[in-house]
Amino acid sequence: MSPMGTKAEDESFQREVAKKKLLGGATITLKVASDSMVPLLKVGEEIQVKGRKELSDYHLFDVVLFEQGSRFNAHFLTKADHNNQIYLTRSLKNPSSHDYPLKPHQLLGVVINKKISLWQKLKVLLVS
Protein backbone atom coordinates (compact mmCIF):
# COMPACT_ATOMS: atom_id res chain seq x y z
CA MET A 1 0.00 0.00 0.00
CA SER A 2 1.40 3.42 -0.89
CA PRO A 3 1.40 6.21 1.69
CA MET A 4 -1.08 9.04 1.26
CA GLY A 5 0.31 12.41 0.26
CA THR A 6 0.25 15.47 2.44
CA LYS A 7 -2.36 18.18 2.01
CA ALA A 8 0.28 20.43 0.39
CA GLU A 9 1.22 17.67 -2.09
CA ASP A 10 -2.45 17.13 -2.96
CA GLU A 11 -3.02 20.87 -3.47
CA SER A 12 0.10 21.07 -5.65
CA PHE A 13 -1.11 18.14 -7.76
CA GLN A 14 -4.59 19.68 -8.15
CA ARG A 15 -3.02 23.03 -9.15
CA GLU A 16 -0.90 21.32 -11.82
CA VAL A 17 -3.95 19.48 -13.20
CA ALA A 18 -5.91 22.76 -13.35
CA LYS A 19 -2.95 24.55 -14.97
CA LYS A 20 -2.63 21.87 -17.65
CA LYS A 21 -6.35 22.13 -18.45
CA LEU A 22 -6.19 25.93 -18.68
CA LEU A 23 -3.12 25.88 -20.91
CA GLY A 24 -5.09 23.56 -23.19
CA GLY A 25 -7.89 26.14 -23.45
CA ALA A 26 -10.40 24.42 -21.17
CA THR A 27 -12.85 26.15 -18.85
CA ILE A 28 -12.58 25.15 -15.20
CA THR A 29 -14.30 26.06 -11.93
CA LEU A 30 -12.26 27.33 -8.99
CA LYS A 31 -13.15 28.60 -5.52
CA VAL A 32 -12.04 32.06 -4.43
CA ALA A 33 -9.64 31.77 -1.48
CA SER A 34 -8.88 35.41 -0.59
CA ASP A 35 -10.65 38.74 -0.25
CA SER A 36 -8.35 40.69 -2.57
CA MET A 37 -11.10 41.18 -5.18
CA VAL A 38 -14.07 41.92 -2.87
CA PRO A 39 -16.77 42.99 -3.70
CA LEU A 40 -16.47 41.40 -7.17
CA LEU A 41 -15.16 38.02 -5.98
CA LYS A 42 -16.10 36.78 -2.54
CA VAL A 43 -14.24 34.16 -0.49
CA GLY A 44 -15.71 30.71 -1.15
CA GLU A 45 -17.48 31.78 -4.33
CA GLU A 46 -17.01 29.68 -7.47
CA ILE A 47 -15.58 31.34 -10.57
CA GLN A 48 -15.37 30.06 -14.13
CA VAL A 49 -11.95 30.48 -15.74
CA LYS A 50 -11.40 30.03 -19.48
CA GLY A 51 -7.86 29.12 -20.44
CA ARG A 52 -6.29 31.42 -23.01
CA LYS A 53 -3.59 30.29 -25.38
CA GLU A 54 -2.69 33.58 -27.06
CA LEU A 55 -1.44 36.70 -25.27
CA SER A 56 -3.64 38.80 -27.57
CA ASP A 57 -6.64 37.18 -25.80
CA TYR A 58 -5.92 39.28 -22.69
CA HIS A 59 -7.43 42.75 -22.50
CA LEU A 60 -7.43 45.74 -20.17
CA PHE A 61 -9.71 45.19 -17.15
CA ASP A 62 -10.05 41.44 -17.74
CA VAL A 63 -10.08 39.55 -14.44
CA VAL A 64 -7.20 37.17 -15.08
CA LEU A 65 -6.00 34.06 -13.32
CA PHE A 66 -2.25 33.95 -12.94
CA GLU A 67 0.27 31.81 -11.18
CA GLN A 68 2.40 33.48 -8.52
CA GLY A 69 4.74 31.21 -6.63
CA SER A 70 2.82 28.17 -5.46
CA ARG A 71 -0.67 29.65 -5.81
CA PHE A 72 -3.20 31.02 -8.24
CA ASN A 73 -4.39 34.63 -8.00
CA ALA A 74 -7.19 36.44 -9.79
CA HIS A 75 -6.82 40.20 -10.22
CA PHE A 76 -7.71 42.56 -13.04
CA LEU A 77 -5.38 43.70 -15.82
CA THR A 78 -4.41 47.37 -15.77
CA LYS A 79 -1.79 47.04 -18.50
CA ALA A 80 -1.60 44.55 -21.35
CA ASP A 81 1.29 45.54 -23.63
CA HIS A 82 1.50 42.55 -25.96
CA ASN A 83 4.39 43.93 -28.02
CA ASN A 84 6.68 44.28 -25.02
CA GLN A 85 5.00 41.49 -23.04
CA ILE A 86 4.29 43.68 -20.03
CA TYR A 87 1.28 42.71 -17.91
CA LEU A 88 0.25 44.51 -14.72
CA THR A 89 -2.63 43.65 -12.42
CA ARG A 90 -4.31 45.15 -9.39
CA SER A 91 -6.62 43.93 -6.70
CA LEU A 92 -9.84 45.69 -5.77
CA LYS A 93 -8.78 45.63 -2.12
CA ASN A 94 -5.82 47.89 -2.91
CA PRO A 95 -6.63 49.51 -6.28
CA SER A 96 -4.09 52.32 -5.92
CA SER A 97 -1.05 50.07 -6.34
CA HIS A 98 -0.02 47.55 -8.96
CA ASP A 99 0.94 43.98 -8.21
CA TYR A 100 4.33 42.80 -9.41
CA PRO A 101 4.63 42.66 -13.22
CA LEU A 102 3.62 39.31 -14.68
CA LYS A 103 5.57 37.32 -17.20
CA PRO A 104 3.49 35.89 -20.07
CA HIS A 105 3.89 32.30 -18.82
CA GLN A 106 2.20 33.26 -15.54
CA LEU A 107 -1.09 34.16 -17.28
CA LEU A 108 -3.40 31.15 -17.25
CA GLY A 109 -6.86 32.39 -18.18
CA VAL A 110 -9.70 34.87 -17.82
CA VAL A 111 -12.56 34.77 -15.33
CA ILE A 112 -15.62 34.61 -17.58
CA ASN A 113 -18.48 34.87 -15.11
CA LYS A 114 -17.34 38.09 -13.39
CA LYS A 115 -16.48 41.46 -14.96
CA ILE A 116 -15.17 44.73 -13.55
CA SER A 117 -18.02 47.28 -13.47
CA LEU A 118 -17.83 50.65 -15.19
CA TRP A 119 -17.79 52.30 -11.74
CA GLN A 120 -14.80 50.17 -10.66
CA LYS A 121 -12.97 51.01 -13.90
CA LEU A 122 -13.55 54.73 -13.43
CA LYS A 123 -12.45 54.54 -9.79
CA VAL A 124 -9.19 52.86 -10.82
CA LEU A 125 -8.55 55.35 -13.62
CA LEU A 126 -9.15 58.30 -11.26
CA VAL A 127 -6.86 56.90 -8.57
CA SER A 128 -4.02 56.22 -11.04
C-alpha positions in Angstrom: 0.0 0.0 0.0 1.4 3.4 -0.9 1.4 6.2 1.7 -1.1 9.0 1.3 0.3 12.4 0.3 0.2 15.5 2.4 -2.4 18.2 2.0 0.3 20.4 0.4 1.2 17.7 -2.1 -2.5 17.1 -3.0 -3.0 20.9 -3.5 0.1 21.1 -5.7 -1.1 18.1 -7.8 -4.6 19.7 -8.1 -3.0 23.0 -9.1 -0.9 21.3 -11.8 -3.9 19.5 -13.2 -5.9 22.8 -13.4 -3.0 24.6 -15.0 -2.6 21.9 -17.6 -6.4 22.1 -18.5 -6.2 25.9 -18.7 -3.1 25.9 -20.9 -5.1 23.6 -23.2 -7.9 26.1 -23.5 -10.4 24.4 -21.2 -12.8 26.2 -18.8 -12.6 25.1 -15.2 -14.3 26.1 -11.9 -12.3 27.3 -9.0 -13.1 28.6 -5.5 -12.0 32.1 -4.4 -9.6 31.8 -1.5 -8.9 35.4 -0.6 -10.7 38.7 -0.2 -8.3 40.7 -2.6 -11.1 41.2 -5.2 -14.1 41.9 -2.9 -16.8 43.0 -3.7 -16.5 41.4 -7.2 -15.2 38.0 -6.0 -16.1 36.8 -2.5 -14.2 34.2 -0.5 -15.7 30.7 -1.1 -17.5 31.8 -4.3 -17.0 29.7 -7.5 -15.6 31.3 -10.6 -15.4 30.1 -14.1 -11.9 30.5 -15.7 -11.4 30.0 -19.5 -7.9 29.1 -20.4 -6.3 31.4 -23.0 -3.6 30.3 -25.4 -2.7 33.6 -27.1 -1.4 36.7 -25.3 -3.6 38.8 -27.6 -6.6 37.2 -25.8 -5.9 39.3 -22.7 -7.4 42.8 -22.5 -7.4 45.7 -20.2 -9.7 45.2 -17.2 -10.1 41.4 -17.7 -10.1 39.5 -14.4 -7.2 37.2 -15.1 -6.0 34.1 -13.3 -2.3 34.0 -12.9 0.3 31.8 -11.2 2.4 33.5 -8.5 4.7 31.2 -6.6 2.8 28.2 -5.5 -0.7 29.6 -5.8 -3.2 31.0 -8.2 -4.4 34.6 -8.0 -7.2 36.4 -9.8 -6.8 40.2 -10.2 -7.7 42.6 -13.0 -5.4 43.7 -15.8 -4.4 47.4 -15.8 -1.8 47.0 -18.5 -1.6 44.5 -21.3 1.3 45.5 -23.6 1.5 42.6 -26.0 4.4 43.9 -28.0 6.7 44.3 -25.0 5.0 41.5 -23.0 4.3 43.7 -20.0 1.3 42.7 -17.9 0.3 44.5 -14.7 -2.6 43.7 -12.4 -4.3 45.2 -9.4 -6.6 43.9 -6.7 -9.8 45.7 -5.8 -8.8 45.6 -2.1 -5.8 47.9 -2.9 -6.6 49.5 -6.3 -4.1 52.3 -5.9 -1.1 50.1 -6.3 0.0 47.5 -9.0 0.9 44.0 -8.2 4.3 42.8 -9.4 4.6 42.7 -13.2 3.6 39.3 -14.7 5.6 37.3 -17.2 3.5 35.9 -20.1 3.9 32.3 -18.8 2.2 33.3 -15.5 -1.1 34.2 -17.3 -3.4 31.2 -17.2 -6.9 32.4 -18.2 -9.7 34.9 -17.8 -12.6 34.8 -15.3 -15.6 34.6 -17.6 -18.5 34.9 -15.1 -17.3 38.1 -13.4 -16.5 41.5 -15.0 -15.2 44.7 -13.5 -18.0 47.3 -13.5 -17.8 50.6 -15.2 -17.8 52.3 -11.7 -14.8 50.2 -10.7 -13.0 51.0 -13.9 -13.6 54.7 -13.4 -12.5 54.5 -9.8 -9.2 52.9 -10.8 -8.6 55.4 -13.6 -9.2 58.3 -11.3 -6.9 56.9 -8.6 -4.0 56.2 -11.0 
